[in-house]
Each structure stands twice: as structure tokens, then as C-alpha cells.
Amino acid sequence: MPSLLRRTAAIVIDWLLCVLIAGFFADPVRSGWPPVVVLILEYAFFIGLFAQTPGMWLTRIRCVSAADGGRIGVFRAFLRGLLLALVVPPLLMDERRRGAHDRVAGSIVLPVPNS
């Protein structure tokens, strides 16, 4: 299982990217919602199609299906991102470090295997 430090670093990197992107079409300082919407869409796209966000790629972790280790798809990744944006689900972890957002989406975060 990846450490909480790696998972936290990945979300911080992704959040900073989302704030920068949201700055192109909104003022993230005045309105906090645009970066949140960008984060949810980022998760849907990157995790759904590639099993990693840019932050996950940099920290060498991936988010895959807990059932078969494959990609979770755009819809489940969108659901996972939406729940992650609520902040509370990541705090409710089980023994496998799966937050409520991972359990609902049927996903698990794993280290990228060494090649």
C-alpha cells in the first residue's frame, strides 16, 4: 500500500494544477468552486482512462479496480472524485487504506510496479 505521504503529495499536486487551470476561466481566490469542479473532472478523465492523475504519476501510485486491477472507467472515477471533494470520505479508511470514496467506487490505490 502506498504511504499516506505519497497519497497526500499526489492530491496536493493535483489540487495546485486544478487551481492553476481554474485561474484561466475564474478567480479561484474569490470562488472556491471552480478548482473543485476541475479536480472532479480531472479525476474522471485521468483515473478513468489512465488509472493515474498527474499527481499520482509523479508520486508513482495508481488507482485501479479493487476487483480485477484494471481501470475503473470514467463514471466510477467521476464518482470517486465527487466523493473525494467532500473531504470526509478519505478520512474514513479501512485496514487496506481505502477511503469511503474508494469503497463506493470499487477502487484501490496501489504503488506503480517497478519495471
ABEGO torsion letter per residue (X at the ends): XBBAAAAAAAAAAAAAAAAAAAAAABBAAABAAAAAAAAAAAAAAAAAAAGBBAAAAAAGBBBBBAAAGBBAEAAAAAAAAAAAAAGAAAABBBAAGBBAAAAAAGBBBBBBBBX
